Amino acid sequence: MVGEIFNPNPTIFSPVKASRVPSADGRRIWMDDADSDNSSSYSGEDVEPIDNLIRHITDPEYTDRTLEELRVVSAPQITVSDECVDVEFTPTVPHCGMSTLIGLSIRVRLIRSLPSRFKIDIHVKPGSHQSEHAVNKQLNDKERVAAALENQALVNTLEQCLADARR
């Protein structure tokens, strides 16, 4: 699905040590048995923090690099409350054509991993993309997301991005 290279020379960063994600009120978020109301089996300390859920997603343009290595997303860009997970991501270039696919990958990973009680909000960092408003609108519109997930070629690309990229 990748045809045009939007950033031919991205900066690669070393992965950071995993940590628990601070919630909006300063607490750390971990799911417990009471939160497990979807098909994922999460309980107590066995659950990875939210940044660990998305740090290993592979960038659709650079299939050998993760979102963490490209500094597209990091723990400080994640806000968690009792009802909402808000993820801000930063495209590697302001004209990145893969931004909606990156955001969709993050959304799908969180939908599959978190209890359904969480509202998920995905958006690009303000000022980091030339089509910021359009990308954010696509990523947070349920009908647009559902329509995208009906496209089998797009789903195949998403599955490649979501495959465990840990080395």
N, C-alpha and C positions, 0 to 999 in steps of 0.2 A: 504494500500500500504506500510505501515511501517512494516517491519518485524524485522530488526536488529536495536538495539539501538546503535547509534554511539557515544553518549555522555550520559552515564547513570546518571550523576550528574551535570547538567548544572547550572551555576551561574544565579540567577534570580535578575534583577535590578528593581527598582521602575520606573514607567513611568515618563518621564520628561514633563514639561509644554509645550504645543504646541507653536510653534513660526513660524514666516515667514522664508522662506528659502532664504539665500543670493544667488544672481546670481553670475556668474563669475566676473562681473565687480562691485560687491558690492551692487547692487540694490536688492530689495526684489521682489520676483515673485508672482504675482497674475494674473489670467487670467481675461480678460475683455470681453465684448460682441463681440468685433471684432475677438476674438480668437475662438469663438465657431463655429467650422466647422465640428464637429462630432456629434454623437447622444447624448452626454452628454450635460446637460443644465447648463453651467457655466456662471456666470456673476458677475462682480464687486467684492465687498467685501464678497459675499456669498460663494466664492470658497475657499476651504481649501488649505493651502500651500502643496507643494508636499510631505513634510515629513509626513503630516497628511494623505495623500493618502495611504502611505505604512506602517505606524507605527503599524496599527492594523491588519496587515496580520498575520494569525496564522502560527506558525512553523509547518511543516508537521510531524515532529517527536514528538513534544510536543503540542498536539492539544489544550491544555489549556493555552498555552503561546504565546505571540505575538513576532514578530521580535524585537520590541522595548524592551520588557522585557528581552530578551536574549542578547541584545546589538549586534544583527546581523546587524542592520542598524540604523543610527541616522542622524539627520539633517546635521552635519558637513561632512558626507560622500556623500552629494548630491551637485552637481554643476549644475547650471542652466544658460544657455545663451539664447539669443533670438531664437535660432534654435535647441538647444540640451539640453537634460536632461541626466546627467551622474550620475549613482548610483553605489557606491562601497559598498559591504557588506562583513561582516566578519563572516565566519562560526564559530561555537562554538568550533570545534576541527579541526585539519589539515586534517583528513581523513573523514570528513563528507560526507556521501553518499547522503545527501539531498540537497547539494549545488545547483545542477542544478534545482531542483524543487523549491527551494527558489528563485533563480534568475528568473525562469520562472514566478513565482507568482508575483514578482515585475513588470516584463515586462508586463504581462497581465493586472494588475491593472492600470499601467500607460497608456497603449494602450487604455483601456476602458475609462479613465478619462481625458486625455489630448487631445487638438486639434491635428489633424494629421500633422500639420506643424512641430512638435517637433520630432527630431531624438532621439531615446532612446538608451543609451549605458549602459549595466549592466555588472559589473565585480566584481570578488572577490578581496579583499584587497591583494596587492602584498605580497607574502610570507606567507599568511594565510591558504593556502590549498595545499596539496601535488600534486594535479592535476590542478593547477591554469590555465595553458595554455589551457588545454582541456575543462575545465568548461567555461572559457571565450569564447572560440571558439563556443561552443554549444549555449551559451546564446545570441550571437550576429550574428548568421548565420540565415537569414530569412527562408531558406529552412528547416533547422533543427527545428526551432521554429514552423513552419507551420506543419511539420510532427509530432511533439510532440502533437500539438493541435488536431490532427486527432485521437489520441489514447483516446478512451472514458474513460477508467479507469484512465488515467492521468488527463483528464479534470475534472472528478468527484473529484479527490483529490485536484486539483487546486481550484475548486469551494468551497470546504470545507475550504481551507486556506484563501480564499478571502471573506468568509462570515463575516459579521460584528462581530468582536470579542470584541467590546466595552462593558464594564461591567458597 
